[in-house]
Amino acid sequence: MGRIRSSFRSSLLALLLIAGLLPACLIFAQEPELPTLRGNITAVQPPDGFDVDGYHVVISPATQFFALKGPKKDQGELRRLIAIGTYVQVIGNKDRHTRTVAARQVKVRDDEDRTLSGFSVIDRIFSRGPLPVFRADGYTFRLSTNTEISFSDGINSVSDIDTGTWVHYEGKRYEAGEVIAASVKFVKPKLHKSKRDPASVVQVTRFPAGSLIDFDGTFRTDREKHRMEDAGGQCGWYPVPENAELQERVRRIGVSVVPRYQRGLPDDDSAKIPFRFYAVEEKGIRSDLSCNDGLVLVPLNVLERLQNDDQLAAVLADGVAANLQRQRARVGIELSWLKAAEAASYVLISPAGIASTKIIEHELLRKLEDERGRMALALMADAGYDPWQAPEAWRLLDSKRPPRDPAKLKYPYRAGYQLEILGLQYKPATPSTTTATQAGNASTKQD
């Protein structure tokens, strides 16, 4: 009898344990699969594949497509979104040897038809008239008869709008990549004049032996050791290579990506940024440095990794865009379009990612990086460089050590974002088998 009771208790205990574990098992079974691969599409081979971060994704009629966000869409509509720059998450079987993924599921993020808002300076006008088409903040804006238009501070009508005018906007981006504005406000604020010495912001072309560039853009030959905090932190006292040909290349490409309206401003105009471009010796930073107004520095290790002038233009355009961001901070405060805390972040952050993370939130860092990325692509295209080389430049610069096989490099966040913008706003002329580089060669230049 005791054995029967003991057996019953054991069976009951086992049932209770199973009953307790069953909900957990069910929950575990319902857990969604983690993506095998995620990133922006870098090449398309219709109808059965595309590339992401060095892997070829093979799709079949059995592959299921889902929208990452927004309303549900049918399979055909989602499959048509597969294009260079589109962000996807892929679930499937990965083969590291052949670098392929046989996709069971593909989740697609649709970045078209998005509501956008912000403010920026107009750096290009494509067409004038009662409903002008212009560019600001790296976007092309088109006004419609439904656009709510207002004016202030020196702008009284649409005919007064020109490059250098500031615009506060809200609108939606559609399939063509343009933003159809719902509302715009145009202003022409008078910026406070700088008290700086004009001689201190002149581009230097001759460097004495042993030259150092100071954090404010001046030069010295004092080679004594100094504490970094006394030299402007990460922004100061870099040795300047005595290579006239290299310095001239950096200067020439840098000047070419400065917005045309900026180059055309008189030297005494308070809106003019005194751009200067130099190569410097720095081993730890793999980006441009832009700390003082108009000063853009490029470390030698960056120059050594880049493969062509287009990629160097991408890095220098990032520095130019950072300076435009700082000017936007000042304008934003004057017009009450920007809160003081957010405006401070435009000054604290540099393109190299040097910032006080305790002060600046991660989200804001990404927003600033996105803004620079959009503007840099536009500046490159205007100067005649291939904007599709920008993601390639940041991919080459992302790893701490020079890569053995660049083809296997992943695209860092800023490169992925630029691929999205390129896919939406700089689309290749033909939808056939295309890679990101080929798309750049086939894309039509914005005129």
Protein Blocks (a to p, Z undefined) as FASTA:
>chain_A
ZZmmmmmmmmmmmmmmmmmmmmmmmmmmmpccddfbgcddfbdcdfkbcceehiacdddf
klccddfbdcdddfklmmmmgcghiacdddddddfklopacdfbdcdddfehiacddddd
dfbdfbgcjbdcddeehiacdddfklccddeehiabfklgcehiacdddddddfkopacd
fbdcdddddddddfbdfklmcccfbdcehiacdfkopacfbfbdcdfklnopjmgoiadd
dbfklmmmmmmmmmmmpcfklmmpcfklmkbccddddddddfkbgcdddfbghiacddfk
lmmmpmbfklmmmmmmmmmmmmmmmmmmmmmmmnopacfklmmmmmmpcfkopacfklpc
fklmmmmmmmmmmmmmmmmmmnopafklmmmmmmmmmpmbdcfblmlpccdfklmmmmmm
mmmmmccfbfcdcdfklmmmmpccdZZ
